[in-house]
Amino acid sequence: MTLDAVRRTQFILDMTHADGGLQVPVPTVRVAVLAAIRNPLAFGQAGSLDLLTDLSCEVAEHCLPRAIALLGAPAEAYGKGAVVGTGGELEHAAALLHPALGVPMRASIGGGKALIGAAAKVGAPGTVLDVPINHKDDIWSFDHLDTLTVAMSDAPLPDEILLVMVFAAGGRIRARVQRRPPPAPATAPAGS
């Protein structure tokens, strides 16, 4: 399969300059790339899920240089997602997202140790997807736990999948939630 399976791409540059009525000196910057791709397995077509796994890597390698350039700063966090058109199945999203997509995503930002959070669903054109975002190296960095809500007005068509990749140059705009230490182990009362 080649990139002729891509019908449309969309790049979203999301910059937040204020939150809770307060301006911040440095805005948060997030970039999403959305690609509406033909699903070769839609409507019960025979074929290996590897077709989709390979396609996700091709799309990533084609789109990620532009997405990273739009970010304009080193990526600290990432996420991914997919909306499968109604002629497909949820497993088609899993084939795009999980076996190999992380390799080109990490390569585009110079590495990443943490699991890349993902969201997937089956839906009609314009379906909204909340893509989870987490720190690229530390899954426990609370400041970077976030989502970016995306949609493409005319995708996915029933025989398409909307593939989404997200990168962030920082955490939430006014992050201040602190991680709590684990609770002390319970002790048994004396004489029990």
C-alpha positions as CSV (number, residue, x, y, z in Angstrom):
1,M,0.0,0.0,0.0
2,T,1.3,3.5,-0.8
3,L,0.4,7.0,0.3
4,D,-2.2,7.2,-2.5
5,A,-4.5,5.8,0.2
6,V,-4.4,9.2,1.9
7,R,-7.3,11.4,0.9
8,R,-6.7,14.3,3.1
9,T,-4.3,15.6,5.7
10,Q,-4.8,18.4,8.2
11,F,-2.3,20.0,10.5
12,I,-3.5,21.8,13.6
13,L,-1.4,24.3,15.5
14,D,-2.9,24.8,18.9
15,M,-1.5,27.7,21.1
16,T,-3.0,28.6,24.4
17,H,-2.1,32.0,25.8
18,A,-4.4,32.2,28.9
19,D,-6.3,30.0,31.2
20,G,-8.7,30.8,34.0
21,G,-8.5,34.5,33.0
22,L,-4.7,34.6,33.5
23,Q,-2.3,35.3,30.7
24,V,1.0,33.3,30.7
25,P,4.3,34.5,29.4
26,V,4.9,31.4,27.3
27,P,1.9,29.8,25.6
28,T,1.5,26.0,25.4
29,V,2.0,24.8,21.9
30,R,0.6,21.5,20.5
31,V,0.4,20.2,17.0
32,A,-1.8,17.5,15.6
33,V,-1.6,15.8,12.3
34,L,-4.8,14.2,11.0
35,A,-4.8,11.9,8.0
36,A,-8.0,10.5,6.4
37,I,-6.8,7.2,4.9
38,R,-8.6,4.5,2.9
39,N,-9.3,1.4,4.9
40,P,-8.4,-1.6,2.7
41,L,-10.2,-3.9,5.2
42,A,-13.5,-2.0,5.3
43,F,-16.7,-3.9,4.8
44,G,-15.1,-7.2,5.6
45,Q,-12.5,-7.1,2.9
46,A,-9.9,-9.9,3.3
47,G,-6.4,-9.1,4.1
48,S,-3.8,-9.0,6.9
49,L,-3.9,-6.3,9.6
50,D,-0.2,-5.7,8.6
51,L,-1.5,-3.6,5.7
52,L,-2.7,-1.0,8.2
53,T,0.4,-1.3,10.4
54,D,2.6,-0.6,7.4
55,L,0.4,2.2,6.2
56,S,0.5,4.0,9.6
57,C,4.3,4.1,9.4
58,E,4.2,5.4,5.8
59,V,1.8,8.2,6.8
60,A,3.9,9.1,9.9
61,E,7.1,9.3,7.9
62,H,5.4,11.5,5.3
63,C,3.6,13.9,7.7
64,L,5.7,14.1,10.9
65,P,8.5,16.4,9.6
66,R,5.9,19.1,8.8
67,A,4.2,18.5,12.2
68,I,7.5,18.8,14.1
69,A,8.4,22.0,12.2
70,L,5.1,23.5,13.1
71,L,5.7,22.7,16.8
72,G,8.7,25.1,16.6
73,A,10.2,23.7,19.9
74,P,11.4,20.4,21.2
75,A,8.6,18.0,21.8
76,E,8.1,17.0,25.4
77,A,4.9,15.0,25.1
78,Y,2.9,12.9,22.6
79,G,-0.3,11.0,21.9
80,K,-2.1,9.2,19.1
81,G,-5.6,8.1,18.1
82,A,-7.8,6.9,15.4
83,V,-11.5,7.0,14.3
84,V,-12.5,4.1,12.2
85,G,-15.3,4.7,9.6
86,T,-18.5,2.7,10.1
87,G,-17.5,0.2,7.5
88,G,-14.5,-0.9,9.6
89,E,-13.9,-2.3,13.0
90,L,-12.1,-1.1,16.2
91,E,-9.3,-3.7,15.6
92,H,-8.4,-1.7,12.5
93,A,-7.5,1.2,14.7
94,A,-5.4,-1.0,16.9
95,A,-3.5,-2.2,13.9
96,L,-2.7,1.4,12.9
97,L,-1.8,2.6,16.4
98,H,0.0,-0.1,18.4
99,P,2.4,-2.4,16.6
100,A,4.7,0.1,14.9
101,L,3.5,3.7,14.9
102,G,5.5,4.6,17.9
103,V,8.8,4.0,16.0
104,P,8.5,6.9,13.5
105,M,6.8,9.1,16.2
106,R,9.8,8.7,18.6
107,A,12.3,9.0,15.7
108,S,10.8,12.4,14.7
109,I,11.5,13.9,18.2
110,G,14.8,12.2,18.9
111,G,13.5,9.4,21.2
112,G,10.9,8.8,23.9
113,K,10.9,6.2,26.6
114,A,7.3,6.3,27.7
115,L,4.3,4.5,26.2
116,I,2.4,6.7,23.8
117,G,-1.2,7.1,25.1
118,A,-3.9,6.3,22.5
119,A,-7.6,6.6,21.9
120,A,-9.7,4.8,19.3
121,K,-13.4,4.6,18.3
122,V,-15.6,3.8,15.4
123,G,-17.5,6.8,14.1
124,A,-19.0,8.9,11.3
125,P,-17.5,11.9,9.6
126,G,-16.8,14.7,12.0
127,T,-16.6,12.4,15.0
128,V,-14.7,14.1,17.8
129,L,-11.7,12.4,19.4
130,D,-10.0,13.3,22.6
131,V,-6.4,12.3,22.1
132,P,-4.5,11.6,25.3
133,I,-1.1,13.3,25.8
134,N,1.6,12.3,28.1
135,H,5.3,13.1,28.7
136,K,7.6,11.3,26.2
137,D,9.9,9.9,28.9
138,D,8.0,10.0,32.2
139,I,4.5,8.6,32.2
140,W,4.1,10.0,35.7
141,S,4.7,13.6,34.8
142,F,1.4,15.0,35.9
143,D,2.1,18.4,34.3
144,H,2.0,16.7,30.9
145,L,-1.1,14.6,31.3
146,D,-3.6,16.3,28.9
147,T,-5.8,15.8,25.9
148,L,-6.2,17.5,22.6
149,T,-9.7,17.4,21.0
150,V,-9.7,17.0,17.3
151,A,-12.1,16.2,14.4
152,M,-12.1,16.4,10.6
153,S,-15.4,17.5,9.2
154,D,-15.6,15.0,6.4
155,A,-13.7,12.1,7.8
156,P,-13.7,9.2,8.3
157,L,-15.9,8.1,5.5
158,P,-17.3,4.6,6.0
159,D,-14.3,3.1,4.2
160,E,-11.7,5.3,5.9
161,I,-9.8,5.7,9.1
162,L,-8.8,9.0,10.6
163,L,-5.3,8.6,12.0
164,V,-4.2,11.3,14.5
165,M,-0.7,12.0,15.9
166,V,-0.2,14.8,18.5
167,F,3.0,16.4,19.9
168,A,3.3,19.1,22.6
169,A,6.2,21.4,23.4
170,G,5.3,21.5,27.1
171,G,2.7,20.5,29.7
172,R,-0.7,22.1,30.6
173,I,-0.6,25.8,30.6
174,R,-0.9,26.4,34.3
175,A,0.0,22.9,35.6
176,R,0.3,22.8,39.4
177,V,-1.1,19.5,40.5
178,Q,1.4,17.7,42.8
179,R,1.9,14.0,43.0
180,R,1.1,12.6,46.4
181,P,3.2,10.1,48.2
182,P,1.7,6.6,48.4
183,P,-0.3,6.0,51.6
184,A,1.4,4.3,54.5
185,P,0.6,0.6,54.7
186,A,-2.1,-0.2,57.2
187,T,-1.0,-1.9,60.4
188,A,-3.0,-4.6,62.2
189,P,-4.3,-3.6,65.6
190,A,-2.3,-5.1,68.5
191,G,-3.6,-8.4,69.7
192,S,-5.4,-9.4,66.6
